[in-house]
Amino acid sequence: MRMSQRVAAVSALAGLAVTLAAGAASAHVTANPSTAEPGSYSKVSFRVPNEEKSADTTKLEVDLPADHPIASVSVRPVPGWKIKVEKAKLATPLKVEGGELTEAVSKITWSGGKITPGEFQEFDVSMGPLPTGVDRLMFKAAQTYSNGDVVNWNQDPGNGGQEPEHPAPTIHLVAAASGANAKDASTRVTAADSPASPDDGTARLLGGLGLGFGVVGLAVGVYGLTRRRAS
């Protein structure tokens, strides 16, 4: 009996730890997708979860990187939210097709709506061309709650290792695969997406049966050990 209780307790603690870790990671404001190709046009969704228990998120401010201005920025309307787009003059004009760009979008603010506890919202921005010669873009953000609290997501997330408490939404700029690498990637995708053969189905069935018998055997063993200790 004691053995069964210990097993149940360990399982419960492990499940709680996984749940808490997943909740902490999902509470961050993030940019999605997290990767894009340099020089491309991309739709970036700023995903904003509400991590407060008794307050709504009522405003989101996102700063675009001033050191890597983006020539074309457009915002998708979000029902119930007002959008304000601010521009700033560039210290160095940006060369674009047909001339030079002397100002670029520096900040986007969404306000007037609400994200209630336990919910999230995505704010879509189309932007490009994304800069070249740099491996990532950081978008510092500020999340305002109805109780007056403001969370600044402005810390450098780094390139691995321990993540800071309030990492800034970041996009990593990665060149698209080409040549042999692209062919290999295509082959892997095709193989993964191809329908399973009858032999594969048989193997999976046998594997599942084996796993089932293993679980039953383990349960019988634990039960026998428990009876032995009780006696």
KEZADREN-481731 format. One line per field, with one value per residue: residue in one letter; x, y, z of N, C-alpha, C in turn. Coordinates in pm, whole numbers, plus 32768, in hexadecimal, padded with zeros to 4 digits. Example, Ala and Ser with C-alpha at 12.3 -4.5 7.8 and 13.67 -1.06 7.14 Angstrom:
KEZADREN-481731
rest <- A	S
n_xx <- 8527	8505
n_yy <- 7DC7	7F1F
n_zz <- 830C	82C4
ca_xx <- 84CE	8557
ca_yy <- 7E3E	7F96
ca_zz <- 830C	82CA
c_xx <- 8528	850A
c_yy <- 7EB6	8003
c_zz <- 830C	8313
END
This chain:
KEZADREN-481731
rest <- M	R	M	S	Q	R	V	A	A	V	S	A	L	A	G	L	A	V	T	L	A	A	G	A	A	S	A	H	V	T	A	N	P	S	T	A	E	P	G	S	Y	S	K	V	S	F	R	V	P	N	E	E	K	S	A	D	T	T	K	L	E	V	D	L	P	A	D	H	P	I	A	S	V	S	V	R	P	V	P	G	W	K	I	K	V	E	K	A	K	L	A	T	P	L	K	V	E	G	G	E	L	T	E	A	V	S	K	I	T	W	S	G	G	K	I	T	P	G	E	F	Q	E	F	D	V	S	M	G	P	L	P	T	G	V	D	R	L	M	F	K	A	A	Q	T	Y	S	N	G	D	V	V	N	W	N	Q	D	P	G	N	G	G	Q	E	P	E	H	P	A	P	T	I	H	L	V	A	A	A	S	G	A	N	A	K	D	A	S	T	R	V	T	A	A	D	S	P	A	S	P	D	D	G	T	A	R	L	L	G	G	L	G	L	G	F	G	V	V	G	L	A	V	G	V	Y	G	L	T	R	R	R	A	S
n_xx <- 8054	80C2	818B	80F6	8083	8165	81C1	80E9	80F9	81F5	81C6	80FD	8185	8247	81A2	8134	8217	825D	8179	8186	8277	8238	816C	81F8	82A3	81ED	8184	820D	822E	823D	82DA	825F	8278	83A8	8486	850D	8550	866D	864B	854F	83E3	8305	81FE	81C7	815C	8105	80EA	8023	7FF7	7F23	7F9D	7F45	7E6D	7D8E	7D66	7D41	7DEE	7E29	7EB5	7FB4	80FB	81E8	8333	83E4	8521	860D	870C	8708	864E	850A	8483	8379	824F	8128	7FEB	7F0C	7DB1	7D17	7BFB	7B4D	7C2A	7CF8	7DE7	7F24	801B	8164	8262	83C1	84D2	85E6	8739	87F1	879C	86D0	8713	8636	8569	8550	859E	85E9	85AD	8544	84CC	8441	8368	8357	82D8	81C1	807C	7F80	7E41	7D21	7C90	7C67	7D0B	7CAD	7CE8	7D8E	7D76	7DEC	7E70	7EB3	7F79	7F9B	809E	8114	824A	8375	847C	8527	864E	87A0	88DC	88D4	8888	87A0	866C	85F6	84D1	8471	837C	8254	816A	8031	7F5B	7E06	7E07	7ECB	7FCF	8104	81B6	82F2	8375	849C	859B	86D3	86C0	8796	8868	8824	8846	87FA	86C0	865A	8584	84C5	84C1	84FB	841E	8492	851E	85CC	86AE	86D7	8780	86ED	86F2	87C1	8813	88B3	886F	8767	86F0	8715	867F	8582	855F	8555	846B	83AE	83BF	836A	8265	81EC	80F5	80C7	8142	80AB	8151	81C9	80EB	80B1	8199	8182	8099	80E8	81B2	811B	807C	8143	81A0	80BA	809F	8188	814E	807B	8105	81B6	8100	8096	817C	81B4	80CF	80EF	81DA	8179	80B8	8163	81FD	8135	80E4
n_yy <- 7F87	8079	8092	80B8	81AE	824F	8241	82BB	83BC	8417	8419	84DB	85C2	85DA	860A	8700	87A3	87A6	8823	8922	8981	8990	8A4F	8B32	8B62	8B98	8C88	8D5F	8E81	8E55	8E42	8DC6	8D11	8C90	8C9E	8D24	8D78	8E2F	8F67	8F30	8F50	8F45	8EC0	8F16	8EA3	8F27	8E8E	8E9C	8E3B	8E3C	8E5A	8EA0	8E72	8F00	8FDD	9090	908E	91BA	9254	9252	9299	92AA	92C7	9307	929D	939D	93A4	9301	9353	9319	931A	92F6	92DE	9257	923D	914E	9172	9153	90D9	91AB	922D	9352	93E0	9471	94FD	955E	962D	966B	974A	96E9	96BF	967E	967C	9580	94AC	9465	93C5	9498	957D	962F	95EC	96B3	96A6	95BA	94B9	94BC	9475	93B3	93B9	9312	933B	9366	927A	9137	902F	8F23	8E77	8D3F	8D35	8D7F	8E5B	8EA0	8F7C	8FEC	9041	90AE	90B3	9131	916A	9077	90B8	907D	8FDF	8FCD	8F07	8EF5	8F8F	9067	90BB	919C	919F	9216	91BF	9214	9211	9207	924F	9305	92AA	927E	91B8	9196	910F	90F0	908C	9004	8ED2	8E2E	8D2C	8C21	8B4D	8BBE	8C5A	8DB0	8E5E	8F07	8EEF	8F8D	8F8C	8ED2	8EA3	8DB8	8DD2	8D0F	8C80	8BEE	8A90	8A07	896E	8836	8815	8875	87B6	86CC	870E	871E	8616	8599	8608	85AA	8497	848A	84E4	8429	8325	821D	80D2	7F85	7ED4	7F7E	7FBE	7EC4	7E99	7F6C	7F1E	7E2D	7E93	7F39	7E7A	7DEE	7EB6	7EDA	7DDE	7DEE	7EC1	7E4B	7D78	7E04	7E7C	7D9B	7D40	7E14	7E00	7D01	7D2E	7DE6	7D4E	7C92	7D31	7D86	7C9D
n_zz <- 8000	8056	7F98	7EAA	7EE4	7EED	7DE4	7D60	7DCF	7D74	7C5F	7C50	7CA9	7BDD	7B00	7B4C	7B4E	7A3D	79D5	7A50	79E5	78D4	78DD	7934	785D	778E	77DB	7780	76AA	7556	740E	72E4	71B1	7249	71AE	707D	6F24	6EBF	6E15	6DB8	6DA1	6EAE	6F7D	70C0	71F3	7322	7443	755C	7696	77BA	78F5	79EC	7B09	7B55	7AB3	797D	7843	77A2	76F2	75F7	75A1	74A4	7449	7324	72A6	72AD	724A	7173	7093	6FFB	6EC0	6E58	6F03	6F78	701B	709E	70D5	7218	72A8	7389	73E8	73E9	730B	7302	7242	7244	71B8	717C	7136	7070	70C5	7005	6EBB	6E22	6D1B	6C1B	6B23	6A16	6A9C	6BCD	6D27	6E27	6F1E	7006	708A	71E6	72D2	733F	73BF	746A	74EE	75CA	75B9	7659	7706	77AD	78EB	78C7	77B6	7664	7566	740E	7350	7215	7132	6FFE	6F64	6EC3	6DCD	6E92	6F53	6EDC	6F25	7036	7154	71EB	725E	7354	7400	74D4	75D2	767E	776C	77E0	78FB	797C	7A85	7A9D	7A9E	79EF	7913	789E	7787	773A	774C	76E1	7642	760F	7580	75BA	76DF	782C	783E	7856	7946	78CF	779D	7662	7547	7435	72F0	7237	7132	7023	6F17	6DF4	6DA4	6CA4	6B66	6B90	6C9A	6CA6	6C00	6C95	6D76	6D01	6CB4	6DAE	6E15	6D5B	6D86	6E8D	6E76	6DD6	6DA0	6E90	6E62	6E40	6ECB	6F83	701F	7090	7127	71DD	7262	72DD	737D	7424	74A7	7530	75DC	7672	76F4	778A	783C	78CB	7943	79E8	7A98	7B17	7B97	7C4B	7CE6	7D5B	7DEF	7EA6	7F31	7FA6	8052	80FC	8176
ca_xx <- 8000	811A	81CF	8099	8073	81DF	81C0	8085	812B	8260	8188	80B6	81E8	8282	8140	8128	828F	8251	8110	81B8	82DE	81F5	8125	8257	82D6	8185	8159	825C	8204	8298	82C8	824D	82D8	8422	84EF	84E6	85C2	869D	8624	84C8	836F	82CF	8194	81F0	80EE	812F	808D	801F	7FA3	7F0A	7FD0	7F0B	7DF7	7D1A	7D6E	7D43	7E50	7DDE	7F08	8034	8152	8259	8396	8431	85AF	8638	878C	86ED	85C7	84C5	8446	82E8	820D	8096	7FB0	7E87	7D51	7CEB	7B7A	7B48	7CA8	7D26	7E74	7F6E	809E	81BB	82DA	8431	8533	865B	87BA	882A	872F	86D1	8702	85C9	8552	851A	85CA	8618	8549	857B	848C	840D	8315	83A9	8288	8135	8033	7EF7	7DFF	7C8F	7C56	7C8F	7D29	7C88	7D3E	7D82	7D68	7E58	7E4C	7F22	7F76	7FE7	80E2	815E	82C0	83E0	84CE	8572	86DB	8806	8956	88B9	8850	8722	862A	85B1	8463	8451	82EB	821D	80E2	7FEE	7EE6	7D9B	7E25	7F36	8053	8140	8223	8349	83B9	8508	861D	8711	86B0	8813	8869	882A	8861	8789	8672	863A	84FA	846D	8506	84B9	83FA	8505	851C	8650	86B4	8720	877B	86AA	874B	87CF	8863	88A7	8829	86D8	86C3	870E	860C	850A	8554	8529	83DF	835E	83BC	831A	81D9	81B6	80A0	8109	8129	806E	81B6	81D7	8077	80C1	8201	814D	8039	8134	81F5	80B7	8058	81B3	819E	8048	80C3	81ED	810B	8032	8168	81E6	8096	8090	81F2	81A0	8067	812B	8234	8127	8080	81CF	8220	80C4	80E6
ca_yy <- 8000	80ED	809C	80F4	823B	8295	824B	8320	843F	843E	8438	855B	862D	85E9	864C	878C	87EA	87BB	8887	89A6	89AB	89B6	8ACB	8BA1	8B7F	8BCE	8D0A	8DC8	8EBC	8E1D	8E5F	8D47	8CA9	8CC1	8CA9	8D5A	8D81	8EB9	8FA1	8F07	8F8D	8EE0	8EE6	8EF8	8EAA	8F3B	8E41	8EDA	8DF7	8E86	8E0C	8ED0	8E25	8F55	9058	907D	90D7	9221	929A	9219	92F1	9261	931C	92C9	92BE	9417	938F	92B6	937E	92C8	937A	92E3	92A6	9267	91FE	9112	91A0	90F3	9108	91DC	9270	93C4	93CF	94EC	94E2	95D3	962B	96BE	9768	9693	9704	9663	9653	94F4	94A0	940D	93C9	9516	95F2	961E	95F7	9709	9686	9532	949C	94A6	943B	9392	93AC	92DF	9360	936C	91F6	90F5	8FA1	8EFC	8E0E	8CBB	8D41	8DC3	8E9D	8EB0	8FF9	8FCE	90AF	9088	910B	9108	90F1	906A	90DD	9017	8FFB	8FC6	8E83	8EF7	900F	906C	911B	91B6	91AF	9239	918A	925F	91CF	9261	927C	9367	926B	927A	9158	91B7	909C	913A	9052	8FB6	8E44	8DE6	8CC3	8BA3	8B59	8BE5	8CC9	8E16	8E5E	8F4D	8EF5	8FD6	8F39	8ECE	8E52	8D93	8DD9	8C9A	8C71	8B76	8A27	8A07	8903	87AF	8819	8881	8737	866F	8733	86F9	8585	8574	862F	8550	8416	8495	84FB	83BD	82CE	81A7	8056	7F20	7E9E	7FDE	7FAE	7E48	7EAE	7FC2	7ED0	7DD4	7EE4	7F64	7E06	7DD4	7F1C	7EBE	7D6E	7E1C	7F0E	7DED	7D31	7E5F	7E8C	7D1F	7D3D	7E73	7DCA	7C94	7D67	7E24	7CE2	7C56	7D8B	7D8C	7C22
ca_zz <- 8000	805C	7F16	7E4B	7F06	7EC5	7D52	7D3B	7DF7	7D17	7BDF	7C5C	7CAE	7B58	7AA9	7B76	7B20	79AC	79BF	7A77	7984	7857	78F5	793C	77D7	7738	780C	7740	762A	74F3	7380	729D	71D1	728B	714A	6FFB	6EC9	6EA8	6D95	6D91	6DE0	6F09	6FD9	7148	7255	73AC	7495	75E1	76F9	7836	7965	7A69	7B30	7B70	7A63	78EC	77F2	775C	768F	75D2	7554	746A	7408	72B9	72BB	7269	7206	70F8	706A	6F99	6E63	6E47	6F78	6F78	7091	708A	713A	727E	72DA	7412	740D	739A	72E6	72E9	7205	724D	7165	71AA	70CE	7072	70C5	6F82	6E61	6DF8	6C8A	6BF0	6A92	69E8	6AE7	6C56	6D90	6E91	6F9C	700B	70FF	725E	733D	7325	743D	7467	756B	75C6	75C6	76D4	7708	7835	7923	7889	7725	761F	74E9	73B0	7305	719C	70EB	6F87	6F5D	6E6A	6DD6	6F0F	6F3B	6EC5	6F70	70C6	716C	7233	7277	73D4	7406	7560	75E0	7701	777E	784B	7933	79AA	7B0E	7A95	7A93	796A	790A	782D	774B	76F6	776B	7677	7660	75F9	7518	7601	776D	7880	7808	78BB	7977	7870	771C	75F5	74D3	73DB	7276	7208	70A0	6FF5	6E86	6DC6	6D74	6C12	6B2B	6BC4	6D1A	6C8A	6BCA	6D04	6DCA	6CB9	6CBB	6E34	6E24	6D0A	6DC9	6F07	6E54	6D85	6DF0	6EC5	6E1A	6E95	6F26	6FF0	7076	70DC	718A	7246	72B0	7333	73E2	7485	74FA	7589	7644	76CB	774C	77E9	78A5	7920	7994	7A4F	7AFC	7B66	7BED	7CBA	7D3E	7DA6	7E52	7F0E	7F83	7FF3	80C0	8158	81C4
c_xx <- 8057	8163	8176	8087	80ED	81E5	8160	80B6	8197	8226	8142	8116	8228	8223	8131	819F	8289	81EA	8140	8220	829D	81AC	8181	8288	826D	8159	81A4	8215	826A	8277	82C5	8234	8358	8497	84B7	8564	85ED	8674	8596	845E	832C	825C	81BE	8178	8129	80C5	8096	7FC1	7F91	7F37	7FA0	7E8C	7D7B	7D1F	7D73	7DBB	7E04	7E32	7F87	807F	81CB	82B4	83DD	84C3	85DC	86B9	877E	8661	8590	8470	83AE	82AE	8178	805B	7F26	7E29	7D2C	7C68	7B80	7BC5	7CC3	7DBC	7EB1	7FF9	80EF	8237	8345	8490	85AF	86DB	8801	87BA	8741	86B8	8696	85B9	8510	8544	85FE	85A5	8585	8539	8452	83BC	836F	835C	81FA	80F1	7FA5	7EB7	7D68	7C49	7C7C	7CA9	7D11	7CE4	7D23	7D72	7DE4	7E23	7EC7	7F0D	7FD5	8020	812A	81D3	8329	8412	851A	8606	8734	8883	8945	8871	87CD	86ED	85E1	8548	843E	83BD	82C7	818C	80A3	7F6F	7E82	7DB1	7E99	7FC1	8082	81B6	8273	8394	842C	8593	8651	8706	872F	8805	8875	884A	87E5	8744	8656	85A7	849A	84B3	84B5	8492	8467	84EC	85AC	864F	8711	870F	8739	8710	874E	881F	8847	8859	8792	86A1	86B3	8696	858B	84F3	8521	8496	8386	8351	8363	8286	819A	8162	80EB	80E2	80E6	80D2	81CA	8165	8082	8127	81CF	80EC	8081	817B	8195	808D	80C6	81B7	812E	8066	812B	81B0	80C0	8092	819C	817E	808D	8105	81E3	8139	809F	8188	81E8	80EC	80E9	81F6	81B1	80C1	8165
c_yy <- 807D	8102	80DF	8189	828B	82AA	82B8	83AD	8471	8466	84BF	85CF	8645	8630	86DF	87DD	8807	8827	8914	89D9	89D9	8A3A	8B42	8BC7	8BC4	8C5A	8D7C	8E01	8E91	8E4C	8DDA	8D5E	8CE4	8CCC	8CE2	8D66	8E12	8EE9	8F80	8F60	8F21	8F19	8EB7	8F09	8EBA	8EFD	8E72	8E8C	8E4F	8E2E	8E3E	8E7F	8E7C	8FD9	9035	90C4	913A	926B	924C	927D	92A0	92C4	92CD	92F5	9335	9403	933C	92D8	9327	9324	9370	929D	92C0	9210	91C7	9144	912E	9125	9132	9227	92E4	93B4	9458	94C7	9563	95BF	9687	96D6	9711	96E5	96F4	9634	95C3	94EE	943A	941A	944E	958F	95D0	9632	9645	96F3	95F9	951F	947A	9463	9421	937B	937A	92FF	935D	92E7	91B9	9061	8F75	8E8D	8D86	8CBE	8D83	8E00	8EA4	8F2F	8FEA	904B	9074	90E8	90D3	917E	90EE	9080	9063	903E	8FFE	8F43	8E81	8F86	9005	90DB	9131	91D9	91D4	920D	91CE	9217	9235	9292	92DF	932C	926A	9218	9178	9139	90D3	9102	8FFC	8F21	8DF3	8D80	8C3A	8BB9	8B85	8C61	8D2F	8E14	8E9C	8F5B	8F42	8F76	8F42	8E75	8E36	8D8E	8D6C	8C8C	8BED	8B11	8A2A	898F	887C	87AE	8821	87FD	86D0	868C	870B	8663	8559	8595	85CE	84C9	841B	84A3	8488	8360	8252	812C	7FF3	7EE5	7EFA	7FD0	7F32	7E59	7F03	7F76	7E74	7E21	7F12	7EF3	7DE7	7E37	7F03	7E4C	7D98	7E69	7EB2	7DA2	7D88	7E70	7E11	7D17	7D9A	7E3E	7D5B	7CC8	7DA5	7DBC	7CA3	7CAB	7D8E	7D11	7C1A
c_zz <- 8000	7FD8	7EAF	7E65	7EDC	7E2F	7D24	7D5C	7D98	7C91	7BE2	7C5F	7C27	7AF9	7ACA	7B46	7A8C	798E	79DF	7A15	7902	7867	78F7	78B3	7782	7763	77CA	76C5	75C2	7466	7336	7208	720B	722B	70C9	6FA6	6EB6	6E1D	6D69	6DD0	6E35	6F5A	7064	71A5	72E0	7406	7525	763B	7774	78AB	79EC	7A88	7B3E	7B25	79CF	78AE	779B	76F2	7675	757B	7523	7422	739B	72C5	7268	721C	7187	70C7	6FFB	6F42	6E5D	6EC0	6F6D	6FE5	7070	70F8	7199	72B6	736D	743F	73AF	7380	72C7	72B6	7206	71F5	719F	7136	70DF	7072	7041	6F27	6E32	6D63	6C6B	6B5A	6A6C	6A39	6B71	6CB8	6E04	6F19	6F93	708A	7176	72CF	730E	73AB	7423	74EE	755A	75D0	764C	76BB	7797	7868	78E5	77F4	76E9	759E	7491	735E	728D	715B	7073	6F77	6EFD	6E17	6E5A	6EF4	6F21	6F16	7006	70DF	71BA	7240	72FD	73D0	749A	756D	766F	7706	77F7	7876	7968	7A39	7B12	7A8B	7A01	796E	788C	7800	76F7	7712	76F7	7698	764E	758B	7557	7693	77B8	7849	7875	78E0	7914	77E8	76B5	7586	7469	7363	724E	716F	706E	6F5E	6E61	6D94	6CDC	6BE5	6B6A	6C47	6D06	6C56	6C39	6D5C	6D87	6CC0	6D43	6E48	6DD8	6D4E	6E44	6EE8	6E06	6DDA	6E1C	6E76	6E77	6EF8	6F9E	7054	70CD	714B	71FD	72A0	7310	73A1	744E	74E2	755E	75FB	76A7	772A	77B3	785B	7904	797B	7A05	7ABE	7B55	7BC6	7C64	7D1D	7D96	7E11	7EC4	7F6A	7FDE	8069	8129	81B2	8219
END
